[in-house]
Every structure is written in C-alpha cells, then in structure tokens.
Amino acid sequence: MSALLAAAPSTGELRTQIRNTIASDLPPLVDGIDHGTHYPAEFLRKIGSLGAFSTHVGEGKDVDLNPAINIMSDVAGVCGATGFMAWCQDTLVWYLLNTENETLKANMLGRAADARLLGGTGLSNPMKSFFGIEKLRLKAHRVEGGYMVSGSLPWVSNLGPDHVFGTICDCDGEKVMFIADCSNPQIELMPCEPFLAMDGTGTFGIKFNHAFVSDDLVLSHQAMTFVKTIRAGFVLLQAGMAIGIMRDCIDIMMRTKTSLGHVNKFLVTQQPEDFAAELERLAGIVQQAARMPYETSDDFWRTVVRTRLEAGEACMAAAHAAMLHTGARGYLKSHRAQRRMREAYFVGIVTPATKQLRKMLAEMAA
Ligand SMILES: Cc1cc2nc3c(=O)[nH]c(=O)nc-3n(C[C@H](O)[C@H](O)[C@H](O)COP(=O)(O)OP(=O)(O)OC[C@H]3O[C@@H](n4cnc5c(N)ncnc54)[C@H](O)[C@@H]3O)c2cc1C
C-alpha cells in the first residue's frame, strides 16, 4: 500500500486527471447506464487505476475523505448512478482499510483501491436492523475456520460474478462483518426487476445458500465495534452523490435563464442562487467533518446524520426545482433534468434513507 501512496500525484493533479477522464469517457455511457443496458465496469476500473478510490487510503487515523467525496461529486455531476457506484467502491475500500484482519487487508485492499477488484456494500439491512427498523436477514453458525451463512439481501450494487461486498450476519447473537465473494457458488446473484433509475448499477438480489465464509474474509468478529469505527465515513462519503447531482441541477436552472428567466423568476425561493448558497453551506460542513471520520463523539455523529439528511433533502429539492425551471423541455426523455430528478430521489431513499435519518435524530434527541 505504501508503494501505492508513494506513486500518487497531488490531490489537485489527481482530480484534474480524473475530471478529464470523466469528461471524455462518461457522457457517452450515461444513457445506457440510465436505461440499465450498460454497467460501466471499464470506466470504474479506468478511474480506479488513476487513483479515484485510493485517496482515503492513509496511514493510521490520519485520513481525509474530502478528495474521495470531491471525485465522487465529479462523477455524480455527470451521472448519479455512476456516482453511487463510486460510493460503493469507496465504501468497500473503507471497510478493508479499517479491518484488523491483516490477511484480508493484504489480499484485497490494494486491488480494491485501484479497482482491479470491484464491489460494494450490503449494509442496508444491518443498518436498519441496528435502529429497530427490520430484522437482520443473514444468519450464520461457526464451523472450523469460518462461518456457514444463510439468508438473503434484496439489493446489493456494483456487483458481478467476480466482485465482492461487505455485509453483516448474526452468529448466535454476535454480529460478524465479512467480505462476501460473489464467485463463491453458494452465493447466488439474482437479477432485480427493472428500477426507475440507477438500473445500470450492477444491482442484484443476493442469496446465501449455506455459504462458507472463511476467517480470512472476516472484517471483524465484533461487527458492532467495527461499525462504530466506519459509520461516519460510510455516511459522509454519500455527500459526494448529493453534491454532484445538486451542482448539475443548479447548472440546469442557470441555463434556462436566457430564454425563461422572465417567468422562472417567479419561482421564488427556488432560484439557482438559493440552491448554490445551500450547497455551499452543506459542502462546508461536510468538508470539515470529512477531515475527521474517526471522531466518535455523540455531537459529531449527530452532525453527520443531520447533514446527510439535509444533503438528501436539498438534492431532491434542487432536482424538483430544475424540473420546474426547465418546463416541457425537461420533461423530454432526452433531457437530463428528468434523469436528475429520478437520481436525486435515490439519495433520499438509499440507506440511511430520509425516514431512517429522521428516526435516528428523533431518538438522539430523546
Ligand atoms: C437501485 C437500488 C440499489 C441499492 N443498492 C444497495 C446496495 O448496494 N447495498 C445495500 O445494502 N442496499 C442497497 N439498496 C437498498 C437501499 O439502500 C434501501 O435499503 C432501500 O432503498 C429501501 O430503504 P428504505 O429505508 O426506504 O426501506 P423500505 O423501502 O421502507 O423497506 C425496505 C424493506 O422492505 C422489503 N422490501 C420492499 N420491497 C422489496 C422487494 N422488491 N424485494 C424484497 N424486499 C422488499 C425488504 O425487507 C426491505 O429491506 C438499493 C436499493 C435500490 C433501489
């Protein structure tokens, strides 16, 4: 990993290189991704080889998530679905960076950080179960050298037959977090019904058919402690999706000014300048928090949760306003305003969803 760090260009140079690749390679893919006919593995591998998913691979606790969030926002600024896959990959790297299982780290961190190994995270169900929203779906029992895991997860993204993802199972009351390897024949990838958006994200239903997970794939035998370490980073990284989509919605609104400004000005409190100010406020809070993802105080966690909620709501509001500003043109299937609206709702429903975040804040207050 230190070789990877030594070879890295400065974060400014890196962002420019990746931005250039996003600008040249991603726009021609967006329609296929949006319609679910293309999963952009090659694009993810290309930006990964440039360093898009390794900026948060630091030594010790000196980790800054800002470069990862910025790059993700550049991706989401063009395609929200690909921005989400960037988050999946960044989150996988985040898990591997924080594991104390040195064998697992040595086997996978470098390959995930440069995207030779692609994958994601199946933490929606565990996250909801920890907050009393639903039951944990994966059950396991201990066997020699590992665990036998059974159960299913309805949706996990950025997957394919040679991909991996982090998730959590229950073993006699103890929660265990591990990497699931999709090439394991006992781990079945089931196609999902078509989605409204985010369809080219390599999203599958996953069935564990009494699957053996060796100790070499265990991120932590005490998942509850591990989750406390990674949870702020998991949530903060999602800001990249919200910021990127919101930035493009502001651009869409600005572009209508010449032809429709005389009437769009009556959309009071929904002007691009209003959203730009809100974006700047939120991005400022994210920037500060992303410099200290290992902070464990209750106040910090509350700020992270509240900011994630506000970022999702601002993203959905900006996309809604972009539709109103663009009018009939934005309603055309060929216009990106309607795609942005569908993508923005995903920011509001992906775990932790708006309703879960509100529940968490209500319980913290109590
Ligand atoms: C396109 C897409 C990609 C996703 N990618 C991931 C991912 O990579 N990792 C991850 O962990 N989660 C993923 N999710 C799940 C997501 O994070 C949320 O958990 C989900 O959107 C629902 O959250 P909610 O809090 O609104 O729950 P709700 O919608 O209120 O409840 C969800 C629960 O209802 C049940 N349910 C509802 N509909 C179905 C269905 N069609 N099939 C099976 N069960 C159903 C399940 O128990 C499910 O957990 C994805 C969802 C979508 C739509």
The ligand as an SDF file (V2000), in Angstrom:
LIG
                    3D

 53 58  0  0  0  0  0  0  0  0999 V2000
  -31.2990    0.6080   -7.1040 C   0  0  0  0  0  0  0  0  0  0  0  0
  -31.0270    0.2450   -5.6880 C   0  0  0  0  0  0  0  0  0  0  0  0
  -29.7550   -0.1010   -5.3050 C   0  0  0  0  0  0  0  0  0  0  0  0
  -29.4820   -0.4680   -3.9910 C   0  0  0  0  0  0  0  0  0  0  0  0
  -28.2190   -0.8350   -3.6440 N   0  0  0  0  0  0  0  0  0  0  0  0
  -27.9660   -1.2410   -2.3890 C   0  0  0  0  0  0  0  0  0  0  0  0
  -26.6710   -1.6800   -2.0060 C   0  0  0  0  0  0  0  0  0  0  0  0
  -25.7190   -1.6450   -2.7810 O   0  0  0  0  0  0  0  0  0  0  0  0
  -26.4880   -2.1380   -0.7500 N   0  0  0  0  0  0  0  0  0  0  0  0
  -27.4990   -2.1760    0.1550 C   0  0  0  0  0  0  0  0  0  0  0  0
  -27.2660   -2.6430    1.2830 O   0  0  0  0  0  0  0  0  0  0  0  0
  -28.7240   -1.7350   -0.1570 N   0  0  0  0  0  0  0  0  0  0  0  0
  -28.9870   -1.2730   -1.3980 C   0  0  0  0  0  0  0  0  0  0  0  0
  -30.2320   -0.8210   -1.7230 N   0  0  0  0  0  0  0  0  0  0  0  0
  -31.2450   -0.7000   -0.6660 C   0  0  0  0  0  0  0  0  0  0  0  0
  -31.3640    0.7550   -0.1990 C   0  0  0  0  0  0  0  0  0  0  0  0
  -30.1880    1.1960    0.4520 O   0  0  0  0  0  0  0  0  0  0  0  0
  -32.5160    0.8930    0.7810 C   0  0  0  0  0  0  0  0  0  0  0  0
  -32.4220   -0.0250    1.8030 O   0  0  0  0  0  0  0  0  0  0  0  0
  -33.8230    0.6830    0.0670 C   0  0  0  0  0  0  0  0  0  0  0  0
  -33.8730    1.6570   -0.9450 O   0  0  0  0  0  0  0  0  0  0  0  0
  -35.0280    0.7850    0.9710 C   0  0  0  0  0  0  0  0  0  0  0  0
  -34.7890    1.5900    2.0470 O   0  0  0  0  0  0  0  0  0  0  0  0
  -35.9490    2.1140    2.9830 P   0  0  0  0  0  0  0  0  0  0  0  0
  -35.2720    2.5550    4.2450 O   0  0  0  0  0  0  0  0  0  0  0  0
  -36.7640    3.1260    2.2540 O   0  0  0  0  0  0  0  0  0  0  0  0
  -36.7750    0.8130    3.3120 O   0  0  0  0  0  0  0  0  0  0  0  0
  -38.2650    0.3880    2.9110 P   0  0  0  0  0  0  0  0  0  0  0  0
  -38.4630    0.5070    1.4360 O   0  0  0  0  0  0  0  0  0  0  0  0
  -39.1990    1.0950    3.8120 O   0  0  0  0  0  0  0  0  0  0  0  0
  -38.2220   -1.1260    3.3360 O   0  0  0  0  0  0  0  0  0  0  0  0
  -37.3560   -1.9790    2.6830 C   0  0  0  0  0  0  0  0  0  0  0  0
  -37.6570   -3.4150    3.1000 C   0  0  0  0  0  0  0  0  0  0  0  0
  -38.9110   -3.8300    2.5450 O   0  0  0  0  0  0  0  0  0  0  0  0
  -38.7770   -5.1120    1.9950 C   0  0  0  0  0  0  0  0  0  0  0  0
  -38.9470   -4.9820    0.5180 N   0  0  0  0  0  0  0  0  0  0  0  0
  -39.5730   -3.9840   -0.1090 C   0  0  0  0  0  0  0  0  0  0  0  0
  -39.5820   -4.2000   -1.4460 N   0  0  0  0  0  0  0  0  0  0  0  0
  -38.9460   -5.3320   -1.6580 C   0  0  0  0  0  0  0  0  0  0  0  0
  -38.6240   -6.0720   -2.8320 C   0  0  0  0  0  0  0  0  0  0  0  0
  -38.9700   -5.6900   -4.0560 N   0  0  0  0  0  0  0  0  0  0  0  0
  -37.9320   -7.1910   -2.6880 N   0  0  0  0  0  0  0  0  0  0  0  0
  -37.5770   -7.6170   -1.4600 C   0  0  0  0  0  0  0  0  0  0  0  0
  -37.8580   -6.9630   -0.3190 N   0  0  0  0  0  0  0  0  0  0  0  0
  -38.5360   -5.8430   -0.4150 C   0  0  0  0  0  0  0  0  0  0  0  0
  -37.4110   -5.5750    2.3980 C   0  0  0  0  0  0  0  0  0  0  0  0
  -37.4830   -6.1740    3.6680 O   0  0  0  0  0  0  0  0  0  0  0  0
  -36.6320   -4.3170    2.5240 C   0  0  0  0  0  0  0  0  0  0  0  0
  -35.4710   -4.3860    3.3360 O   0  0  0  0  0  0  0  0  0  0  0  0
  -30.5300   -0.4460   -3.0370 C   0  0  0  0  0  0  0  0  0  0  0  0
  -31.8220   -0.0860   -3.4170 C   0  0  0  0  0  0  0  0  0  0  0  0
  -32.0760    0.2560   -4.7230 C   0  0  0  0  0  0  0  0  0  0  0  0
  -33.4640    0.6600   -5.1050 C   0  0  0  0  0  0  0  0  0  0  0  0
  1  2  1  0
  2  3  1  0
  2 52  2  0
  3  4  2  0
  4  5  1  0
  4 50  1  0
  5  6  2  0
  6  7  1  0
  6 13  1  0
  7  8  2  0
  7  9  1  0
  9 10  1  0
 10 11  2  0
 10 12  1  0
 12 13  2  0
 13 14  1  0
 14 15  1  0
 14 50  1  0
 15 16  1  0
 16 17  1  0
 16 18  1  0
 18 19  1  0
 18 20  1  0
 20 21  1  0
 20 22  1  0
 22 23  1  0
 23 24  1  0
 24 25  2  0
 24 26  1  0
 24 27  1  0
 27 28  1  0
 28 29  2  0
 28 30  1  0
 28 31  1  0
 31 32  1  0
 32 33  1  0
 33 34  1  0
 33 48  1  0
 34 35  1  0
 35 36  1  0
 35 46  1  0
 36 37  1  0
 36 45  1  0
 37 38  2  0
 38 39  1  0
 39 40  1  0
 39 45  2  0
 40 41  1  0
 40 42  2  0
 42 43  1  0
 43 44  2  0
 44 45  1  0
 46 47  1  0
 46 48  1  0
 48 49  1  0
 50 51  2  0
 51 52  1  0
 52 53  1  0
M  END
$$$$
